[in-house]
Amino acid sequence: MNDTNEVKLHFLDYWRVVKVRMGLILLTFFLVMVTAGVTTYFLPREYFSKVQMEVKPDGTGPIGVFGSGMARSYDPQFVATQFQILQTTEILYPVIERLELVKEFSPVGQKLGMEQVCRRLRRAMLLHDVRNTALIDVGIFDINSQRAANIANTIGVVYVERRRADLQKSVDRGLEQVQEEVTKQRAAVLTASSDAAKLRTQGGITDPDPDRENTLLGGGEGVLDFDQKELNLQTSKVSSLKLQLDLIQKLKPEELPGAFRMMGLQDPNVDRTDNIIRELSVEEKRLLSSGVGENHPRVASLRGQVVVYNTQLQNALNGQLRGFANTYALEAKKLGDLQLKVEASGKAQIDEKTKMKDYIDAKNRYLQERRILESSEVNLKAERMKRGLDLEPAKIWEKAEVSLNPARPDVLTFMSIAAIIGLIVGVGLAFFIEYLDTSVKTLDDVERFLQIPVLAVIPKDITVLMKTTGDSPDAEAYRILRANIEFNKPFRDANTFTLISGGPGEGKSTTINNLAFTCAKGGYNVLVVDADLRRATQHKFFDVSNDFGLTDYLMGRAEIDEIVKTTKIDNLSIVPAGQLPNDSVGILNSQRMTDLIAKLKQQYDLVFFDSPPILGVSDGSVLASEVDMTIMVVQHRRFPRAMLQRVKQAVLGVGGRLIGVVLNNVDSKHDDGYSYYNSYNEYYGARRETPRIETAAPQLARPRPGAREDY
């Protein structure tokens, strides 16, 4: 399986993360909402008033000397530019002075500067355009509703006045410039007209209309055009004849008659001779097909006639070919004559134009200056008409009104945004913590990283089975564990177990106690040995004394029969840990412990050794190396995977047989992936109690066939 698939989460995995971290998400959401609520409560209440104006680009633009060609085109940034202008000091300083805002905004005993008040005014402004219109809204937020309306209206008035004044100055300045240019242009037209008339008189040039362009000043152009047309036609004709001649010369003799017919150059003698040859060839084939031999006189006569007629046909075709070549030569000579004629006409026209070049240039210069003058005069008249109109580049359509209700803060919007942010931050934090969390979360995590099977999933808040009455639903998880242990035995006689964990508090002792209880209820003769000498707990489950136990045997002060204690549960016995002297650390790593395990293996069906955490002390490793099977208890979502790998390596390093993992303390309410492991709880309900006769189970008895309960 590709490792990249490990990071791909299914939707249900996302939902699982959310459910597991729901407390964190709700806490984050609550903190964000409380912060937003407190902030909203203490924010000052501000009123909003706006003025609506129509703004238009300056219709005249910069006044051009040459008329409408200089008119301003549409500017897509016009409205954005006006928004920036509205926030400049050129607009806001007059507003501040008219409304005496320095006095209004200054604290008692202080006087703010114009720049400080201007910055505050900019922060209070809200500008936006009305879509698909030339209207813009200029809004003001202020804690005083009347002052907000006054500021908005004054900004609109100052802006309109400034736009009108600027436009009027631009028009006046443009008129002065155009008037100066028109005066200069009149002088230039008179000078150009005088120069052209002088050259026309000196050269004796006849110009039918000196004030018009493209007048005919000579006849050379018509002659040249006519000769050029004839030259083009003759060139096309000669090219076609040349192409046909080259094609005919490449053909075989028998292909020439057909080619001449296609070109329209038919010769009656050629056609007649060609037909006779075809008829003689047909007659020869007919005689040969009728059985006449190759040397028959009639066949020889026909062949002789064909030879004669072929010679005549070839001579006729050669004559026709020579005639076509002569025609091509005549037309080519005519083409050469036309080319010489066109060259002569062109030279004559060039000479004539050279003589009139100075006059033509002077005339064109005069006509150009005159056009400029006419355009300038028209533009001047138009600008004078505009000056008399009422210029209105901006207009107020709706004045600001006093607001009755505060506009900021918008509590609903503010809290809605806070709710969204709280959820986003909470969910993001949950997934971030989930990403940092390298503990075991799923069965796949265990099997992928440890490469060993999961024998059972133990739910959260499991009870101690021996202290419950009746049939508890919690027992089913241990029945599953008992069955999986039986199926995963490394060999048939394996009956000594130890449950190990990486650290304290993973539920190892409770698991081994409930498993032993379940096996005893199933008919096995079970012994629990509390080998966790530093933190003994099994005696508390069985309500027995811990003053005398395993340590006494290992130190040689007692025998096996003296340390084994029976319990209230049939077929279930216990060896307490006993009191560990300070000078007896490492006592499990002894020959007496090895002998004890060997003896107990023969006396009991199942022997469970409660072990200390394997990474904390060496006792766990000693037990794992001596017993038949080792089971790892892993608490769900507690320790990182790297620690579990070290636990596995510690067992394998001492030669232990690690047959599987018990995933403990799983919260199936939040982790949907485990809910089906505990679905058997639904099958347990109120059942009628069956009277049971309590009898003492004989010690060291092995289960008989059919004696186990379906427990």
C-alpha positions in Angstrom: 0.0 0.0 0.0 1.3 3.4 -0.9 2.4 5.4 2.1 0.9 8.6 0.7 -2.6 7.1 1.4 -1.8 7.3 5.1 -2.2 11.0 5.1 -5.5 11.0 3.2 -8.4 11.4 5.6 -11.9 10.3 4.9 -14.8 12.6 5.7 -15.6 10.3 8.6 -12.1 10.8 10.0 -12.6 14.5 9.9 -15.8 14.1 11.8 -14.1 11.9 14.3 -11.5 14.5 15.0 -14.2 17.1 15.5 -16.1 14.9 17.9 -13.0 13.9 19.9 -11.9 17.5 20.2 -15.4 18.9 20.7 -14.6 20.2 24.1 -11.6 22.2 22.8 -13.7 23.6 19.9 -16.5 24.7 22.2 -14.1 26.2 24.7 -12.4 28.2 21.9 -15.8 29.2 20.5 -16.9 30.4 23.9 -13.7 32.4 24.5 -14.0 34.1 21.2 -17.6 34.9 21.7 -17.0 36.2 25.2 -14.2 38.4 23.9 -16.3 39.7 21.1 -19.2 40.4 23.4 -17.1 42.3 25.9 -15.3 44.2 23.1 -18.7 45.1 21.5 -20.1 46.2 24.9 -17.3 48.7 25.5 -17.0 50.0 21.9 -18.4 53.6 21.6 -21.7 54.0 19.7 -21.3 55.8 16.5 -23.9 57.3 14.2 -23.7 57.3 10.4 -24.8 60.0 7.9 -24.1 60.1 4.2 -24.4 62.6 1.3 -25.0 61.3 -2.2 -23.4 63.2 -5.1 -23.2 62.8 -8.9 -19.7 63.2 -10.2 -18.8 63.6 -13.8 -15.5 63.8 -15.6 -14.6 67.3 -16.9 -16.4 67.3 -20.3 -14.1 69.7 -21.9 -10.9 68.0 -20.8 -7.7 70.0 -21.7 -8.8 72.4 -24.4 -7.1 71.3 -27.7 -6.0 73.6 -30.5 -7.2 71.1 -33.1 -10.7 70.6 -31.9 -12.5 67.5 -30.7 -9.5 65.3 -31.3 -8.1 66.4 -27.8 -11.3 65.5 -25.9 -10.9 63.4 -22.8 -11.8 59.7 -23.2 -13.5 57.5 -20.5 -11.3 57.0 -17.5 -12.1 53.7 -15.6 -10.2 55.0 -12.5 -12.2 58.3 -12.4 -14.3 57.4 -9.4 -11.4 55.9 -7.4 -9.5 59.1 -8.1 -12.3 61.2 -6.7 -12.4 59.1 -3.6 -8.7 59.9 -3.0 -9.3 63.6 -3.7 -12.2 63.7 -1.2 -9.7 62.6 1.5 -7.0 65.2 0.6 -6.2 68.2 2.8 -7.5 70.4 0.0 -11.0 69.2 0.8 -10.8 68.3 4.4 -9.0 71.4 5.8 -11.8 73.8 4.6 -14.3 71.4 6.1 -12.4 71.5 9.5 -12.3 75.3 9.4 -16.0 75.8 8.5 -17.2 73.5 11.2 -14.5 74.4 13.8 -13.7 70.7 14.2 -10.4 71.5 15.9 -12.4 72.8 18.8 -15.0 70.0 18.6 -12.4 67.2 18.6 -9.9 68.6 21.0 -10.0 67.3 24.6 -10.6 69.7 27.5 -7.5 71.8 28.1 -5.8 70.7 24.8 -5.8 71.8 21.2 -5.3 69.3 18.4 -3.4 70.2 15.3 -5.1 70.4 11.9 -3.2 67.3 10.7 -4.4 65.2 13.7 -8.1 66.3 13.1 -7.7 65.5 9.4 -6.4 62.0 10.2 -9.4 61.4 12.5 -11.7 62.7 9.8 -10.3 60.3 7.3 -10.8 57.4 9.6 -14.4 58.4 10.1 -15.1 58.5 6.3 -16.8 55.7 4.4 -16.8 56.1 0.6 -18.4 53.9 -2.0 -20.0 54.2 -5.5 -23.5 53.2 -6.5 -23.0 50.5 -9.1 -23.6 51.3 -12.8 -24.3 54.9 -12.0 -22.3 58.2 -11.7 -23.4 58.5 -8.0 -21.1 58.2 -5.0 -21.9 58.1 -1.3 -19.7 60.0 1.2 -20.5 58.8 4.7 -19.3 59.9 8.1 -19.2 58.0 11.5 -19.3 60.1 14.6 -20.5 59.7 18.2 -22.6 62.8 17.7 -25.4 62.2 15.1 -25.8 65.9 14.3 -22.1 66.5 13.8 -21.9 63.4 11.5 -24.6 64.9 9.2 -23.0 68.4 9.3 -19.5 67.0 8.3 -21.0 64.8 5.5 -22.9 67.8 4.0 -20.0 70.2 4.3 -17.6 67.7 2.6 -20.1 67.5 -0.3 -20.4 71.3 -0.6 -16.6 71.9 -0.5 -16.0 69.2 -3.1 -18.6 70.6 -5.5 -17.3 74.2 -5.1 -13.7 73.0 -5.7 -14.6 71.0 -8.8 -16.5 74.0 -10.3 -13.6 76.4 -9.6 -11.0 74.1 -11.0 -13.1 73.5 -14.2 -13.6 77.2 -14.7 -9.9 77.9 -14.4 -9.2 75.2 -16.9 -11.7 76.6 -19.4 -10.3 80.2 -19.1 -6.7 79.1 -19.4 -7.6 76.9 -22.5 -9.4 79.8 -24.2 -6.4 82.0 -23.9 -4.1 79.4 -25.3 -6.4 78.7 -28.3 -6.7 82.4 -29.1 -2.9 82.7 -29.2 -2.6 79.7 -31.4 -5.3 81.0 -33.9 -3.5 84.3 -34.3 -0.2 82.6 -35.0 -1.9 80.2 -37.4 -3.3 83.1 -39.5 0.1 84.5 -40.0 1.5 81.1 -41.0 -1.3 80.7 -43.6 -0.6 84.0 -45.3 3.1 83.2 -45.5 2.5 79.8 -47.1 0.0 81.2 -49.6 2.5 83.9 -50.7 5.3 81.4 -51.2 3.2 79.0 -53.4 2.0 81.9 -55.6 5.5 83.1 -56.1 6.8 79.6 -57.2 3.8 79.2 -59.5 4.5 82.5 -61.4 8.2 81.8 -61.7 7.8 78.3 -63.1 5.0 79.2 -65.4 2.9 76.4 -63.9 -0.8 76.2 -64.8 -2.8 75.2 -61.7 -6.6 75.2 -62.4 -7.4 75.5 -58.6 -4.6 76.5 -56.3 -6.8 76.0 -53.2 -7.6 72.3 -54.0 -5.5 69.2 -53.6 -4.9 66.6 -56.3 -5.4 69.0 -59.3 -4.0 67.8 -62.6 -0.9 69.9 -63.4 0.3 67.9 -66.5 -0.7 65.2 -69.0 2.3 62.9 -68.6 0.5 60.7 -66.0 -2.3 59.7 -68.4 0.1 58.5 -71.1 2.2 56.6 -68.6 -0.9 54.9 -67.2 -2.1 53.8 -70.7 1.4 52.4 -71.6 1.6 50.6 -68.3 -1.7 48.8 -68.9 -0.6 47.7 -72.3 2.7 46.5 -70.9 0.9 44.4 -68.2 -1.4 42.8 -70.8 1.5 41.9 -73.1 3.5 40.5 -70.2 0.7 38.2 -69.2 0.2 37.1 -72.8 4.0 36.3 -73.3 4.1 34.4 -70.0 1.2 32.2 -71.1 2.8 31.5 -74.5 6.1 30.7 -72.8 4.4 28.2 -70.5 2.6 26.5 -73.4 5.8 26.3 -75.5 7.7 24.7 -72.6 5.0 22.2 -72.0 4.8 21.2 -75.7 8.5 20.7 -76.0 8.5 18.3 -73.1 5.8 16.0 -74.6 6.3 12.8 -76.6 5.4 12.9 -80.4 2.3 10.8 -79.9 1.1 13.2 -77.2 1.4 16.4 -79.4 -1.9 16.1 -81.3 -4.0 15.9 -78.1 -2.0 18.8 -76.6 -2.5 21.0 -79.7 -6.3 20.3 -79.7 -6.5 21.3 -76.0 -4.7 24.6 -76.8 -7.0 25.3 -79.7 -4.2 24.9 -82.3 -5.9 22.3 -84.5 -4.5 21.4 -88.0 -6.9 19.4 -90.4 -4.0 17.5 -92.0 -2.7 16.5 -88.6 -6.1 15.3 -87.4 -6.8 13.4 -90.6 -3.4 11.7 -90.6 -3.7 10.8 -86.9 -7.1 9.2 -87.6 -5.8 7.1 -90.5 -3.0 5.8 -88.3 -5.5 4.8 -85.7 -7.7 3.0 -88.2 -4.7 1.1 -89.7 -3.6 0.0 -86.2 -7.1 -1.2 -85.4 -7.2 -3.2 -88.7 -3.8 -4.8 -87.9 -5.0 -5.9 -84.5 -8.2 -7.4 -86.0 -6.2 -9.5 -88.6 -3.8 -10.8 -85.9 -6.7 -11.7 -83.6 -8.4 -13.6 -86.5 -5.5 -16.0 -86.8 -3.4 -14.4 -89.6 0.3 -14.7 -89.0 2.8 -11.9 -88.4 4.4 -12.3 -91.9 1.1 -12.3 -93.8 1.2 -9.9 -96.8 -1.8 -8.0 -95.6 -0.3 -7.4 -92.2 3.0 -6.3 -93.8 1.1 -3.9 -96.1 -0.7 -2.3 -93.1 2.5 -1.8 -91.2 4.1 -0.2 -94.2 1.3 2.3 -94.5 1.5 3.1 -90.8 5.2 4.0 -91.1 4.4 6.3 -94.1 1.6 8.1 -92.3 3.7 8.4 -89.1 6.4 10.2 -91.0 3.8 12.6 -92.5 2.3 13.2 -89.1 5.7 14.0 -87.6 6.5 16.4 -90.3 3.2 18.2 -89.8 3.6 18.4 -86.0 7.1 19.8 -86.4 5.8 22.4 -88.7 3.0 23.3 -86.3 5.6 23.4 -83.4 7.8 25.8 -85.4 4.9 28.0 -86.1 4.0 28.3 -82.4 7.6 29.1 -81.5 7.6 31.9 -84.1 4.4 33.3 -82.6 6.0 33.3 -79.2 9.1 35.1 -80.5 7.0 37.9 -82.2 5.0 38.5 -79.0 8.2 38.6 -76.9 9.7 41.2 -79.3 6.5 43.3 -78.9 6.8 43.0 -75.1 10.4 44.4 -75.3 9.2 47.4 -77.3 6.5 48.2 -74.8 8.9 48.0 -71.9 11.2 50.6 -73.7 8.1 52.8 -74.3 7.1 52.7 -70.6 10.6 53.5 -69.5 10.6 56.5 -71.8 7.2 57.7 -70.5 8.3 57.3 -66.9 11.5 59.3 -67.4 9.5 62.1 -69.1 7.0 62.2 -66.1 9.8 62.3 -63.6 11.4 65.2 -65.4 8.1 67.0 -65.3 7.5 66.4 -61.6 11.0 67.4 -60.7 10.3 70.8 -62.3 7.1 71.3 -60.2 8.4 69.7 -56.9 9.1 73.1 -55.2 5.7 74.4 -56.2 3.8 71.2 -55.1 5.6 71.3 -51.7 4.7 74.9 -51.2 1.1 74.3 -52.2 0.8 71.4 -49.8 2.3 73.4 -47.0 -0.2 76.2 -47.6 -3.2 73.8 -47.7 -2.1 72.2 -44.4 -1.7 75.5 -42.6 -5.1 76.5 -43.8 -6.7 73.3 -42.5 -5.1 73.9 -39.1 -6.4 77.4 -39.0 -10.0 76.4 -39.9 -9.9 73.7 -37.1 -8.6 76.2 -34.6 -11.3 78.7 -35.4 -14.0 76.2 -35.0 -12.6 75.0 -31.7 -12.3 78.5 -30.4 -16.0 79.2 -31.2 -17.0 76.0 -29.4 -15.0 76.8 -26.3 -16.5 80.3 -26.2 -20.0 78.7 -26.3 -19.0 76.3 -23.4 -17.8 79.2 -21.3 -21.2 80.7 -21.4 -22.8 77.5 -20.1 -23.3 76.6 -16.4 -20.5 74.1 -15.7 -21.6 71.4 -13.2 -19.0 68.6 -12.9 -20.5 67.5 -9.5 -24.0 67.8 -8.0 -25.5 66.9 -4.6 -28.6 64.9 -5.0 -29.2 63.8 -1.4 -28.2 65.6 1.7 -27.1 63.9 4.9 -29.8 63.4 7.5 -29.4 63.1 11.2 -29.4 59.4 12.2 -31.6 58.3 15.1 -29.9 54.9 15.8 -26.2 54.1 16.1 -24.6 52.3 13.1 -21.5 51.0 14.9 -20.8 48.6 16.3 -23.2 46.3 14.4 -23.7 43.8 17.2 -25.4 41.2 15.0 -22.7 41.3 12.3 -19.9 41.6 14.8 -21.1 38.6 16.8 -21.8 36.6 13.7 -18.3 37.2 12.5 -17.0 36.3 15.9 -19.0 33.0 15.8 -17.5 32.1 12.4 -14.0 33.0 13.6 -14.5 31.1 16.8 -15.6 28.0 14.9 -12.8 28.3 12.4 -10.2 28.8 15.1 -11.6 26.0 17.2 -11.7 23.5 14.4 -8.3 24.6 13.2 -6.8 24.3 16.6 -8.4 20.8 17.0 -6.9 19.6 13.7 -3.5 21.2 14.6 -3.5 19.4 17.9 -4.6 16.2 16.2 -1.7 16.7 13.7 0.8 17.1 16.6 -0.7 14.2 18.5 1.3 11.1 17.5 -0.5 8.7 19.9 -2.5 5.7 18.8 -5.9 6.7 17.6 -7.1 3.8 15.5 -6.7 0.1 15.1 -4.9 0.8 11.8 -2.4 2.9 13.7 -1.5 -0.1 15.9 -1.3 -2.6 13.1 0.6 -0.3 10.8 3.3 0.9 13.2 3.6 -2.2 15.4 2.9 -4.9 12.8 1.0 -6.9 15.4 -2.7 -7.7 15.7 -5.2 -6.0 18.0 -6.7 -8.7 20.2 -9.4 -6.5 21.8 -10.8 -3.0 22.3 -11.7 -2.2 25.9 -14.2 0.7 26.3 -13.6 3.7 28.5 -14.6 3.6 32.2 -14.7 -0.2 32.3 -15.8 -1.7 35.7 -14.0 -4.3 37.8 -16.0 -7.4 36.8 -15.6 -9.3 40.0 -17.2 -6.5 41.9 -20.4 -6.4 39.8 -23.5 -8.4 40.2 -25.2 -10.3 37.4 -24.0 -10.3 33.8 -22.2 -7.1 33.0 -22.0 -5.8 29.3 -18.4 -4.8 30.0 -17.5 -8.5 30.2 -18.0 -9.1 26.5 -14.8 -7.2 25.6 -12.8 -9.6 27.8 -14.5 -12.6 26.3 -13.3 -11.4 22.9 -9.8 -10.9 24.3 -9.9 -14.4 25.8 -11.0 -16.0 22.5 -8.4 -14.1 20.5 -5.7 -15.2 23.0 -6.7 -18.8 22.5 -6.5 -18.4 18.7 -3.1 -16.6 18.8 -1.2 -19.0 21.1 2.3 -19.7 19.8 2.0 -23.4 20.8 -0.7 -25.6 22.4 0.7 -25.7 25.9 1.3 -22.0 26.2 -0.5 -20.9 29.4 1.6 -18.3 31.1 1.0 -14.6 30.3 2.2 -11.2 31.2 0.6 -7.9 30.3 3.0 -5.1 29.8 2.7 -1.4 29.0 5.0 1.5 28.2 4.1 3.6 31.2 2.0 3.7 34.3 -1.7 4.3 34.3 -2.6 2.5 31.0 -5.0 0.1 32.7 -2.8 -3.0 32.6 -3.7 -4.2 36.1 -7.4 -3.8 35.6 -7.2 -5.5 32.3 -5.4 -8.5 33.7 -7.8 -8.8 36.6 -10.9 -8.7 34.4 -9.3 -11.1 31.9 -8.5 -13.6 34.7 -12.0 -13.3 36.1 -13.5 -13.9 32.6 -11.3 -17.0 32.1 -12.2 -18.4 35.5 -15.9 -17.9 34.7 -15.3 -19.9 31.6 -14.1 -22.9 33.5 -10.3 -22.4 33.6 -8.3 -22.9 36.7 -6.7 -19.4 36.8 -3.9 -17.9 38.9 -3.1 -14.2 39.1 0.5 -13.4 40.2 1.1 -9.8 41.2 4.7 -9.3 39.9 4.5 -5.5 40.0 6.5 -5.4 43.3 6.9 -1.6 43.4 3.2 -0.7 42.9 1.2 -3.8 43.8 -2.6 -3.5 43.1 -4.0 -6.9 42.6 -4.5 -7.5 46.3 -6.9 -4.5 46.4 -9.1 -6.0 43.6 -9.3 -9.3 45.5 -9.6 -7.7 49.0 -6.7 -9.8 50.4 -3.7 -8.8 52.5 -0.4 -7.9 50.8 1.8 -8.5 53.9 2.9 -12.0 52.6 3.4 -13.0 49.0 5.7 -13.3 46.0 8.7 -11.5 47.6 8.7 -13.9 50.5 8.9 -16.9 48.1 11.7 -15.3 46.0 13.7 -14.6 49.1 13.3 -18.2 50.3 11.0 -17.5 53.3 8.0 -19.4 51.9 6.9 -22.1 49.5 4.4 -21.9 46.6 1.4 -23.3 48.6 2.0 -20.8 51.3 1.8 -17.7 49.0 -1.2 -18.8 46.9 -4.5 -17.5 48.2 -8.0 -18.5 47.1 -10.6 -15.9 46.3 -14.4 -15.6 46.4 -14.4 -16.4 42.7 -14.5 -20.0 41.7 -11.4 -21.3 39.9 -9.5 -18.0 40.6 -6.5 -17.6 42.9 -4.0 -14.9 43.6 -0.4 -14.6 44.6 0.0 -11.1 46.2 3.2 -9.1 45.6 4.2 -9.0 49.2 6.5 -6.4 50.8 9.6 -5.5 48.9 12.7 -4.9 51.0 14.9 -2.0 50.0 17.9 -4.2 49.4 16.0 -6.6 47.1 15.6 -4.6 43.9 15.8 -6.9 40.8 14.6 -9.9 42.8 12.5 -11.1 39.8 15.7 -11.8 37.8 16.5 -15.0 39.8 16.4 -18.7 39.4 13.6 -19.1 42.0 11.4 -16.9 39.7 12.2 -19.2 36.8 11.4 -22.2 38.9 8.2 -20.6 40.1 6.9 -20.0 36.6 7.7 -23.6 35.6 5.8 -25.0 38.6 2.8 -22.8 38.2 2.6 -23.7 34.5 2.0 -27.3 35.5 -0.5 -26.6 38.2 -2.8 -24.1 36.6 -4.6 -23.8 33.3 -3.8 -20.1 32.9 -1.3 -18.0 34.9 -1.3 -14.2 34.5 1.6 -12.1 35.8 0.9 -8.5 36.5 4.1 -6.7 35.3 5.4 -3.2 36.0 5.8 -0.8 33.0 8.5 -2.3 30.8 10.2 1.0 30.0 10.4 2.0 33.7 12.2 -0.9 35.3 13.8 -4.2 34.3 11.2 -6.4 35.9 8.9 -6.2 32.9 11.6 -7.4 30.6 12.5 -10.3 32.9 8.9 -11.5 33.0 8.5 -11.1 29.2 11.5 -13.4 28.6 10.2 -16.1 31.0 6.5 -16.5 30.2 5.0 -18.1 27.1 3.1 -15.1 25.8 3.3 -11.3 26.3 0.4 -8.9 25.6 0.9 -5.2 25.2 -1.7 -2.9 26.8 -2.0 0.5 24.9 -4.1 3.3 26.3 -6.0 5.0 23.5 -4.7 8.5 22.7 -2.1 8.7 25.4 1.5 7.8 24.5 3.2 8.5 21.2 3.8 5.7 18.7 7.6 6.0 19.1 7.2 4.9 22.7 5.1 1.9 21.7 7.8 0.9 19.2 10.3 1.0 22.1 8.0 -1.2 24.1 7.8 -3.7 21.3 11.6 -3.7 20.8 12.1 -4.2 24.5 10.0 -7.4 24.5 11.5 -8.8 21.3 15.0 -7.8 22.6 14.8 -10.2 25.5 13.3 -13.0 23.5 9.7 -12.5 24.5 6.7 -13.6 22.4 4.4 -10.6 21.8 1.2 -12.0 20.4 -0.9 -8.8 20.2 -2.2 -5.5 21.6 -5.1 -4.6 23.9 -6.4 -1.1 23.0 -7.6 0.2 26.3 -9.8 3.1 27.5 -11.5 3.8 24.1 -14.2 6.4 24.2 -16.7 4.9 21.7 -19.1 7.8 22.1 -16.7 10.1 20.4 -14.7 7.7 18.3 -17.3 6.2 15.9 -14.7 3.9 14.5 -14.9 1.7 17.6 -18.7 1.9 18.2 -19.2 -1.5 16.5 -16.8 -3.1 18.9 -19.2 -2.3 21.7 -22.5 -2.7 19.9 -23.1 -5.9 21.9 -24.1 -3.7 24.8 -27.5 -3.3 23.1 -28.2 -7.0 23.5 -27.9 -6.8 27.3 -31.0 -5.8 29.1 -32.9 -6.7 32.2 -32.9 -10.5 32.4 -34.4 -12.8 34.9 -31.9 -13.9 37.5 -31.3 -17.6 37.6 -30.6 -19.0 41.1 -27.0 -20.2 41.3 -25.6 -22.5 43.9 -22.3 -21.2 45.2 -19.8 -24.0 45.7 -16.1 -23.9 46.2 -14.2 -24.8 43.1 -11.5 -27.4 43.6 -8.0 -26.0 43.3 -5.7 -27.1 40.5 -8.6 -28.5 38.6 -8.5 -28.3 34.8 -11.7 -27.6 32.8 -13.7 -30.6 31.7 -15.2 -30.9 28.3 -18.5 -29.0 28.2 -17.9 -27.5 31.6 -17.2 -23.9 30.3 -20.0 -21.4 30.4 -20.8 -19.2 27.5 -19.8 -16.2 29.5 
